[in-house]
Amino acid sequence: MKMPVQYIFIALFCLSTSSLTAQMPVLLTGNRLWDAPADSTAGPRITISMKNVSMERVLDSISSLTGMTVLSNSADIKLNKLVSVDFKSRPLEEILGSLFAGTNYEGVMSKNSKTILVKLRSGKGGAGQNSETGTIVGQMVDSASGNPVVGASISIAGRNLVTTTDKDGRFSLANVPVGSHQVSVKSFGYRAVLRTITVSKGAAQTLNISLVALPTSLNEVVTTVTGNKRRLELGTDIARIDPDVIRRRAPVANVTDMLEAAQIPGVLITPTSGEPGSPSRIRIRGMGSIYKSNDPLVIIDGVWLDAEGGTARMDALDPEMIESIEIVRGPSAATEYGQDAANGVIVITTKKGVAGPARWNINYSYDNGRPYGTKPIVYKGWGTAITSERQMFCTVAHVANRECTQDSLLVFDPNNPLLNDEGTETNHRLSLALDGGSSAMRYSITASAQTDIGARQLRPIDFIRYRLLDVSVPGDYKKPRTQDRRSISANFTLIPDDKWNVVFGVQTNQTKLESKLIAMEGAVGGPNPPDWRLDTDTVNFLNRANSYSIIRSSDPVNTLTSLYTVQGNWRPTERWNVQGTGGIERSTGETGGLSLQSICRVGVPCFDSTGTRRQETSNSSAYTMRFMTNYTPSLGKLTSILELRPAFGIDYRKVARSNLSGQRNNLAPGETGMESGTSSVADYSSYANATAGWYLNSTIGLFRRLYFDIGVRQDIGSAITSSSSTRYPKLSTSWLASDESFWPVNNFVGMLRLRAALGYAAVQPEISDIRGRYVSDYEFIDGVWVRTTKPTAAGNPALKPERAAEFELGFDTDIIYDRVSVGLTYAHSINSNNLVLRQIAQSAGVNTGRGSSERFENVAKVINRNLELSLDGRVIETENMYLVLNYNLTLSENKVARLGDGVSPFTTGDRASRIEAGYPIGGIWARGIMGYNDENGDGVLSAQELIMTDSFSYIGWQQPRYRAGYGVSLTVNNQWTFDTRFSQRSKYVQRLQFQDSYIIARQDVNAPLSDQALAQADQFGSRPVSDIEWRSLSVTYQVPQNLLQKIRARSLQVSLQGDNLNLWTNYVGRDPRVNAGSATSYDMLRDTGLIMPASRKFSLSLRWGL
Amino acid sequence: MRKLSRALLSIGVILISACSLDGLVSVDDPEGEREIDRESLNTLAGGISLYHNAVGNLARGVSALSHDVGFLTDEMAALRIGEIGSTGRTNFYDARIKTELSSSVQGLTSDSYSYWHSTRTSASQARQIISRFESDLKNFYLSASYAIEAQAVLALAENFCSGVPLSTVPFEGDVEYTSGFSTEAMFEQAVALFDSSLSLAHDSIPVLTLARIGKARALLGLNRYQDAVAAVADVEQGDAFTLSYTQANPPSGGGTTGGRTFWTNQGTVNIYRSSIIENMEGLNGLLWMASGNLPQDPRVPINTTTTPRKQNKFTSGTLTFPLATWIDVLMIRAEASLENAGPSDTEWLDIINQARATRGIVDTTDPGGPEARVNLLFRERAFWFYLQGTRLSDYRRLVRQYNRNVSTIYPTGPYNKTSGSILNYGDALVFMPSISEFNYNPKFTSCININP
């Protein structure tokens, strides 16, 4: 708090010095901080007082005051004449008339009041007066994305010749005197470039430059609910992703791919499987909730997606339609989005189009890949039952219980080509985009199609087996997992005049995910287990005397997701802005499972048996309505030192879901419809929640280098009880220390920005968590069944939302001749009132039947700590070559600080995952092995011969505590881009279910007792893991301008990319992120195996602009 | 000025919108095929459906209790190792191991403990709803819900320790935990609830019978014998309150909890239904079987074809359970008569024989001496109410009201029916509240006492 007080004191001192205003014109650089609104005919009224300064200096000050660009149309215009001006709130036209009085020049305002053109007076000479001139033409593009840089300023040093680039990044600078000139190129957010160019008489020289984004783009504008703000004004670190940059790094099929390729510190992406349509888990700065969802909110064009499955539906969005993605972490999520924003927010903005002639963009990608890595060998004991002498699976446990005698150990090697269920994954993506428009209307339309055929395949051995049984395998069962996606997205922007505009948007995505399976269930009426003794070298596994049950199942999931948005922006005055957003996100999912059984035997025709038909329809609608207004007050003489931008807004959102499902069992042979079948199950459910809130927020800027962002938000909601405190305050500060006068001019630390923020957000309980749940049922009373109502879950009327407070501290700096940019953030969040299921004593009588009832209580506390570092180094930076190295690091810590009085530690999901105070959510635990003793000397360990501790011991965390990303990017001649990325994870524990020795020790009676003990204790798989992944390698070629002209293309970019190229681990196995979890054993008979990791794939993509 | 007006107007509109947001965020409860929202529950039909839930829980409580009491007393002897070993259950009850603070043992009695409280709460919530609506059946349902709630409190008083919490949950309120009620306080609360039931005018004989006999049982527990007789004065022969059990599936739409089978929740049902019955279980047990195991008393049928013998009274999950009958009235009157009987008074014996005559059992004779008479009376009760969940209450009253020594009432001595870790019967005399009470009820720490 020391700094603001100091500045306020300085501001008051400045106010008391009347002459100060005239001495500090350089401070008056705001583009909207005018004394009075603009006059359409005479220009804005301004106050300016300067003595004995050049005309050029006066025009600079006017430019700073008004935000207007000053241009001259002739090199002969000299503005070095010394003048004095003293105007108080006078129209600009009057000031310009006075300024140029007595000269050969005149200053003319453009019709849109954005430009002042200084030109020779008519009759006093004009363009072309000096015939010894030439022209410079060219294009400015972004070095990372290849996109045109619009509005870049190109000027000739020492002369008042200046122009700006158009929507295609092109410019033309005429009347440049013959000779050698230094051309300066500047654009907001890009590194300035100085080039020497020689102009010949009457000739046009070409100057094409790839501008390099400034390492730390504090001028970069980010989206907030209170309007767009420069990053400099925010005390929080909001990550911004440019999809065009990411596409040059790696193949991108959806938003999650972009997030993963962007390697954003604090953001953890964990795939659930490499198969098509498998969602990934996204965690932003850890997990704050023990029971509730830790998924971030997803907002597209201001419209909230339904939080349930929001991140999955986000991936249905056509990535070609995305203009930018912002990751809002920590405190800034609070006042911005309030309720339910505790897990961070993903803000997606779609393309709105650029005014001008129609532009076509055609993008095509083809991916080809397959999973890699050695799959673990599986063993299975086989033997004879002691009592019946029948053959049976005979494991160590069976032998220890004296149930069987083991005679052999079956070896199942899924790496055997005959047993390989992993083939080639292919993916085609085609999109057509059209944009353009006029000053009154802009449009952007994208249509795309994508087909992904998963790597899963029917095993060769199954083909042989089904052929022996004379079972026909339909073609689409050979590659059983596919996904098709069709998308149409369109945005139309209407701009009737400068004061208002409206954007209408619609995004429609249809996804069809198909999973087919043909499987042998086992011998009908045969022994259990089925009589296959699989020898991988011979195909001798069918007992020809037995009949086998063959199941064909199909599980298509059709999802239609639509997003309709309307965004309006009204500016009644230059200082007042009103924004409104409305939108609906609808999602319809239809599942129609069909499973048919036939009975087959070698040499005998198959016959159809029974089947099952399943139908499910899920609907979800999320409604959003928001209004915001902000106002930039006139502060008179304070303008030079103080900025204020208060904002007020309200928003409302509602989610409604419904589900209808039915199943018909025992379908007659040949029947497939829901009408047939002898038994059925049907269910439906509906759900709704609604939240409304208001917020007040203001940005306060001092001296344009110290900013405060202060706000408070309050929410009410259907699942928020009146006793809950739902006010979420926020405070952040950002200080550009290197702009202070005391900051020494040096090349080691060129820029330093310090920032800090504190904010609150929340996670809501469900309505039923508060009200409880009842179901209808029957009771047998007086000899008849009567309707009754039973409680199934107890509510808690006093329940409050989980409340997350997050503190963030960090800095951004450019050092060593601006060659290295460093950003460091420490985030500390405390999620209090955490919801924990707690038993209700049975005397309350709300038990669900005979057991105890549980309900949520706000008793736990979870702490997350994150240290996030990003480092960018421009190792080589020449005219023709840029070499940039990136490094980012995330150190994470998660701890359940308090579980609640009387709440015992408990396990979740995976039996080894345990919640206990003092340890992280999802920690891996196990009981310790104190010893073992083969008392009966039979060579195998029974459960009784293993001595375990009573208590559980903490082994480690499932989430990597250390994550790092490495990137190297090389650009040559602005045409070639080479990029490669690595990621590293360590300090985490995974349950590697398929460690060979683990499997053996459970199955092989000859395994060492020490291994049997570990297997018996179920601890073999839990071990510390670390890995390095070669994420991507990309080569992109940008076809040069001269070639483009020949093929009449606007742009053409060709990329050859590799993704998920290799994985180095400290264990033998595959991707640990999918290797752990629910899959605990191969089903050797059926063709369902391990969870499939992401494929190593290669991609060829073309991006063609017309 | 015009700009200021516009700004203020806009802010005003926004503020007005903000003020009316409360209505916007109101949504319906989740619904489903079986899910019921709170609004539709807050109707007369909703209240009645909650009452039905109370009746269902009462039936489940009776089912669980009759089983539990059977094992803790001499009604059912141990199931020998090997017979239920594979079910994972061990014979804690019949070993009389104290159930306090042992979660594995708690799990056994928590069933009936849970059902009694669920009965109380459902009946109470049903009453809160039904009382809001006018209906011809209003008094019946209010009376019946009082009686059923009282019956649950009576069961807790008769069988569980002194100091059971009787927490409450209003229909539209939060859990209100209580500390433990003494045995006497529970009996008195049961009497008060039965009185409330009886005060409401209606003509349902079963409900009146339950309330009258239940009140009398509670008064017996309070040592108020003559009041108990007065309570059942209006019960006539043939009056009864019964509970129905079935093994049939509920109609379509009924959940897994819909079926209500007698002893359905006690593990391997058929094994328990054919539980071993032994003479002189734990030294003090009754001679359920005559010499040579034949002939038998018809009130305690025994399967004579098996060795060891197994009870043959409840062999099916489908039955009609007599919770309050004319026999209860006769036994109450006999006990009250005996309490005042002189050496030559025979009224109490006449009543006992009047009861025996209803089953064609020959008259019994006066054994002489006060203690022997009491023994006879309680033997009669044991045979009449075999496996009906009254035996533990009788044990406790023998100790508490007739000054018998525990060692002469409860099974005792060597216990050799488990694998060897337990050598003698334990000292459990009552059932304990479930472990959830110790862990989650902030007002409960332990029973007031665990004596009979």
Contacts between the chains, C-beta under 8 A, distances in Angstrom:
chain1	res1	chain2	res2	distance
A	572	B	3	7.9
A	572	B	6	6.7
A	573	B	3	6.5
A	576	B	3	7.7
A	576	B	7	6.8
A	578	B	10	7.0
A	627	B	14	6.4
A	627	B	17	7.8
A	629	B	10	6.4
A	629	B	11	7.7
A	629	B	14	7.2
A	631	B	7	7.1
A	648	B	11	6.9
A	648	B	14	6.6
A	650	B	14	5.9
A	650	B	17	6.0
A	650	B	18	5.3
A	650	B	21	7.5
A	652	B	21	6.9
A	652	B	24	5.8
A	652	B	25	7.9
A	654	B	24	7.8
A	654	B	25	7.9
A	654	B	27	7.4
A	656	B	27	7.9
A	682	B	33	6.5
A	683	B	32	6.5
A	683	B	33	4.3
A	683	B	34	7.8
A	684	B	31	7.8
A	684	B	32	6.1
A	684	B	33	5.2
A	685	B	30	6.6
A	685	B	31	6.6
A	685	B	32	3.8
A	685	B	33	7.3
A	685	B	35	6.6
A	686	B	28	7.6
A	686	B	30	6.5
A	686	B	31	4.6
A	686	B	32	7.2
A	687	B	30	4.6
A	688	B	27	4.0
A	688	B	28	6.2
A	688	B	30	7.9
A	689	B	27	6.0
A	690	B	24	6.2
A	690	B	25	4.1
A	690	B	26	7.4
A	690	B	27	5.3
A	691	B	25	6.3
A	692	B	18	7.9
A	692	B	21	3.9
A	692	B	24	5.4
A	692	B	25	5.3
A	694	B	14	7.9
A	694	B	18	4.7
A	694	B	21	7.9
A	716	B	21	5.8
A	716	B	22	6.3
A	716	B	25	5.6
A	717	B	25	5.2
A	718	B	25	4.8
A	718	B	26	6.3
A	718	B	27	4.4
A	720	B	25	7.9
A	766	B	30	8.0
A	767	B	27	6.8
A	767	B	29	6.5
A	767	B	30	6.7
A	768	B	29	7.0
A	768	B	30	5.4
A	771	B	29	6.1
A	771	B	38	5.7
A	772	B	38	8.0
A	773	B	30	7.2
A	773	B	35	6.4
A	774	B	35	7.2
A	774	B	36	4.5
A	774	B	38	7.4
A	774	B	41	5.9
A	775	B	32	7.6
A	775	B	34	4.2
A	775	B	35	5.5
A	775	B	36	6.4
A	775	B	255	6.4
A	776	B	34	5.0
A	776	B	35	7.9
A	776	B	36	5.5
A	776	B	49	7.1
A	776	B	253	7.3
A	777	B	34	7.0
A	777	B	53	7.9
A	777	B	250	7.1
A	777	B	254	5.5
A	777	B	255	4.9
A	777	B	257	6.1
A	777	B	258	4.9
A	778	B	250	3.9
A	778	B	251	6.0
A	778	B	253	7.7
A	778	B	254	4.1
A	778	B	258	4.4
A	779	B	52	4.9
A	779	B	53	6.8
A	779	B	55	6.2
A	779	B	56	3.7
A	779	B	59	7.8
A	779	B	258	7.5
A	779	B	260	6.5
A	780	B	56	7.7
A	780	B	59	7.9
A	780	B	244	5.2
A	780	B	245	6.8
A	780	B	246	4.7
A	780	B	248	7.9
A	780	B	250	7.7
A	780	B	259	7.8
A	780	B	260	4.7
A	781	B	52	6.2
A	781	B	55	5.3
A	781	B	56	7.3
A	781	B	244	6.2
A	782	B	244	5.9
A	783	B	244	5.1
A	783	B	320	7.8
A	785	B	250	5.7
A	785	B	251	5.5
A	785	B	254	7.3
A	785	B	258	7.8
A	786	B	52	5.3
A	787	B	49	5.5
A	787	B	52	6.9
A	788	B	49	5.1
A	788	B	50	7.6
A	788	B	52	3.8
A	788	B	53	4.6
A	788	B	56	6.1
A	789	B	36	5.7
A	789	B	41	6.2
A	789	B	46	6.5
A	789	B	49	4.0
A	789	B	50	5.3
A	789	B	52	7.6
A	789	B	53	5.8
A	790	B	53	5.4
A	790	B	255	7.7
A	790	B	257	6.5
A	794	B	169	7.8
A	794	B	175	7.6
A	796	B	174	7.2
A	797	B	173	7.0
A	797	B	174	5.0
A	798	B	174	6.1
A	838	B	440	6.9
A	839	B	436	5.3
A	839	B	439	6.7
A	839	B	440	4.9
A	840	B	175	6.2
A	840	B	436	7.3
A	840	B	440	6.3
A	841	B	165	7.0
A	841	B	167	6.6
A	841	B	177	6.4
A	841	B	434	7.9
A	841	B	436	4.9
A	841	B	437	4.8
A	841	B	439	7.6
A	841	B	440	4.3
A	841	B	441	3.7
A	841	B	444	7.0
A	842	B	110	6.7
A	842	B	113	5.8
A	842	B	114	4.7
A	842	B	117	5.3
A	842	B	433	7.5
A	842	B	434	4.9
A	842	B	436	5.0
A	842	B	437	6.4
A	843	B	117	5.3
A	843	B	164	7.1
A	843	B	165	4.0
A	843	B	166	6.4
A	843	B	167	4.1
A	843	B	177	7.1
A	843	B	178	7.3
A	843	B	433	7.0
A	843	B	437	5.9
A	843	B	441	6.1
A	843	B	444	7.5
A	844	B	117	6.8
A	844	B	121	6.7
A	844	B	167	4.5
A	844	B	168	7.4
A	844	B	169	5.2
A	844	B	175	4.7
A	844	B	177	6.9
A	845	B	117	3.7
A	845	B	118	4.9
A	845	B	119	7.3
A	845	B	120	5.1
A	845	B	121	2.8
A	845	B	122	7.1
A	845	B	124	8.0
A	845	B	167	7.2
A	845	B	168	7.8
A	845	B	169	6.5
A	846	B	118	7.5
A	846	B	121	6.0
A	846	B	169	5.4
A	846	B	175	7.2
A	847	B	114	4.7
A	847	B	117	6.9
A	847	B	118	5.3
A	849	B	114	7.5
A	849	B	118	7.9
A	849	B	257	5.5
A	850	B	60	7.2
A	850	B	64	7.5
A	850	B	110	7.4
A	850	B	111	4.6
A	850	B	114	5.3
A	850	B	115	6.7
A	850	B	265	5.7
A	851	B	110	7.7
A	851	B	114	6.8
A	852	B	110	7.7
A	852	B	114	7.3
A	852	B	434	7.3
A	852	B	436	4.7
A	902	B	439	5.9
A	902	B	440	6.2
A	904	B	439	7.7
